[in-house]
Amino acid sequence: MEDIQQEWTTVIKPKGHLLDIDFKEIWRYRDLWRMYVKRDIITSYKQTILGPLWFFIQPAMTTIMYMVVFGGIAGISTDGLPQPLFYLAGICMWNYFSECLNRTSSTFTTNADIFGKVYFPRLVVPMATVTSSLIRMAIQLLLFIVVYVFYLIKGVHVHPNLYLSLFPLLIVMMAGLSLGFGILISSLTTKYRDLTLLFSFIVQLWMYATPVIYPLSVMSAKRQWIMGLNPLTSIVETFKYGALGTGTFSWGMLAYSFGFMLVLLVIGIIVFNKVQRSFMDTV
């Protein structure tokens, strides 16, 4: 009797080491990646009255609140810039990071049913979240540009410069930071659920440790150094400096944030790969 040789179309093998990322496999699942991106956009405001208009309403209402509370009552400086323009610049950057972080941090718990039934590279889900959030950010940036042009027409002196060309790098850095923190938090919360509440509280406080509602220039040199330990500080300040011409820019701080992002991604992927092997036993 002749031996029947079988040819397998798909072979699932354990990862050789914890930092093993099969980029070819992720690329093969690019259709799934696109499907997740489409799903995130459609389901976000499905069965809502205003639909995608919420992308504009949320930053607009937040800006008005900041103008009343921080600009009016607290009297916090905006480096001589119109308050709507200053606050929107920070809000657009912060919203992208916080949304990516909050959504990727629940990757395992939110997708437990799917992960337990179907195999695909688990990193596709948080990477799709980071991608879909870019679309939201692009829409919010349109609002920023409209306000920007309005003040230019009014004759307000804003000074965009060549540092604005670093914007794509800033997006990559924010995406990397949110992805790294998100998958790390998601890995930890599969076993310790109460950490979810702790991290959500930390994210809320994190915004006040980032120069979103105030310029870094109002602080002393020592405090600026301490604030610079926050990897988001240089990202937000660089965007404001490039787009508005005011603020604080430092190649050293930006290099620190970039290095922080790379180290965080390595640690996050190691922990993520370790947890995904047995997370169904704890979720």
N, C-alpha and C positions, 0 to 999 in steps of 0.2 A: 504494500500500500504506500503510495507516494506521500511524502510529507507535504502538507499544505502550508505554504509560507504566507503569513499575514503581514500586510503593510498598514501601519497606523498613520492616520492623517494628522492626529494630534497626540502629542506626548507631553504629559505633565510630570515634571521632575522637581524634586525639592531643591531649594536654592543652595548653592555651594557655600555661600557665606552671607552674613547678615547685610552686607552692603551691596549685594548682588542685585542689579537692576537690568532687566532684559528690555532694552529700549526697542529692539526689533519686535518683541512681543507686544509692547505697548502700541507701537505703530500699526501692527496688524489689527489691533482693536480700536483704530481711530474712528470707525463708524459708531462704535459704542460711545466713544468720547463725545462725538458730535451729538448723539442722541441724548446724552446726559445734559449737555449744554442747552440743547433745545428744550428739554424738559424743565430745566431750572428756570429758563426765561418765561415759558408759557405758564407754568404752574404757580409762579410767584404771585401773579395778579389775576389769576383765573377766577371768574365769578366775582369780580370787583366792579364797582360802578365807574371809577375813573381809569382803571387799567394802568397802562404804562405812564400815565400822567403822574403817578405817584413817584416816579423817578425824579421828576422836577419838584413836586410838592414837598417831599421830605427835606431835601437840602434847603429849599426856599424858606420853609417854616423854621428849620433849625437856625438859619442865618438870622431871621427876624428875632428869634428868642435870644440869640447871642448878642444882638445889637441892643436889646432892651436890658438884659441882665448884666452882661460883662462890659459892653460899651457904654451903656447909660447909667446903670446903678453903680456898678463897681468902678467905672471910669478907667478901664484897662487900656493902655496905649495900643494903637494899631500902626505904629511907625509912620504916622502922618498920612496913611492911606485911607480911602473911603472904607468904612466898616464893612459894607456888603462884599466888597472885592476882597478884602483881607480875610474875612471869615470863610467865604466860599472857597478860597484857595486851600485853606487848611481842611475844610470839611470834605472836599472832593477826594483828597489824599487819604484822610483818616477813614472815611466811609468805606473805601475800597479795602483797606487793610482789615478793619474790624468785621466787615461782612464776610470776607474770605476766612478769617480766623474763626468766627462763630460757627460758620457752616462746616468747615473742614474738621473742626474739633469734635463733631458728632458723627464722623464718617462710619465708624464701626456700629454704633448703637442704632443709627438711622437706617443703615442698609444691612442689618443682621439677617433678615429673611432672605434677601437676594444672595448675600455672601454664602449662606448655608446651603444653597441649592445649585448655584451655577458658578462655574469657574471662569474667572477672567482676572487680569492683573488688577489688584485692589487699588493701586495708585491711580488708576484711571478716574475713579470717583472724585477724590480731592483735587486732582489736576483739572477735571472738568468744572469743578466749582470755581476754581481760580480763574478759569477762562471765561465762564459765563458772567462772572462779576465784572470782567473788563467791559462788557457791553453796557452794564449799568453805569459804570464809571464814565464811559464815553458820552452817555446821555447827560449825565450830570455836568460834565465838562462843557457841554454845549451851553448850559445855563451860565456857567462861569464866563464863557466867551462872550455871550450876549451882554452880560453885565460889564465885562471888560471893555467892549466896544462902546457901550453907552457912556462910560466915564471918559473914554478917549475922545468921543465927540464933544463932551462937555468941557474938554480942555484940561482934565486932570492929568498931572504929569506922572505917568508910570513909565518905567524904563526897562522894557524887556531886553535881554542881552543874550550872548552866545551860550551862557550856561543853561538856557532853556533847552538846548540841544541834548542835554543829559536826561531829558524826560523819559525816553524809552528805557534807559538804564535804571531810573528811579522806579519805574513800573516793575521791571524784572526783580529789583531788590525787594519791593513790597510784596510781590507775589511769592518770592522765595521765603521771606520771613513769615508770612501768613501760612504758607504751606508747611514749613518746618515746625512752627509752633502748633499748627492745627493737628498734624498727624501725630505729634508727640503727645498733645493733650488727649486726642482721641484714643491713643494706645493706653494711656494711664487710666482713663475713665471707664474702660471696659471692665475693670476689676473694682475700681473704687468710684462708685457712682456719685458720691457726695462731692467729689472734686469738680464736678460739672458746675455746681453752684459757686464754688470758690473761684474758678477760672472766669465765670461770667462776671463776677464782682470785680476781679482784677482787671478785666478788659475795660470796664466802665471807669475805673480809676486811672487806667493807663493813659486815657486821652488827656487828663489834666497834667500828666508828666510829659506830654508831647506838646510842642509849641503850635497848637491849633488855634487857640483863642487868645494867645499873647505872643509877642515877638521875643526871640531869644535875647535881643539887644537890651532889654530892660533889666537884665540880670548882670550881676558882677561876673568877672572872669572866672572866679572859683565855681560859682553856681552854674555857669555855662559849661564848665568842664564836667560837672556832675551830671547835668542834663544830657551831655553828649554821650554818656554811657548808655542811654536809651537809643537803640539803633534806628529808631524812627525819627529822631530829632534832626539828624543831618538830611534825611530824605525830604521831610516837610520844609525845612529851611532852604534847601537847595532849590526846590520848586518855586517857593516864594521869591527867592533871590533872582532866579532866572526869568520868571514871568512878570514880577512887579518891580524889580530893581532895588528892593530894600530887603534887609535881613542880614543873616550871617551865613557866610559860606566858608567851608574849610575842606580842602582835599584830604587832610588827615582824618577828619571825622567821617567823611564819605567812605574812605578806604576801610576804616574801622567797621562801619555798618556793612560793607560788602563782605569783609572777612567774617564778621559775626554771622551773616546769612549763610555762608558756605559751611561753616562749622555746625550751625544749627540744622541745616539740611542733612548733613552726614549723620548727626546724632538722631534726628527724627526718623530717617530712613532705616537706620539700624534697629531702633526700638519698634518701628512699624512692622518691619519684616519679622522680627521676633514674635510680636504679639499676634500677627495674622495667622501664624501656624496653629495656634490653639485658642483663639479668642472665642470660638463658638462654644467652648466649654465653660466660659465665664459670663458671656452676654446673656 
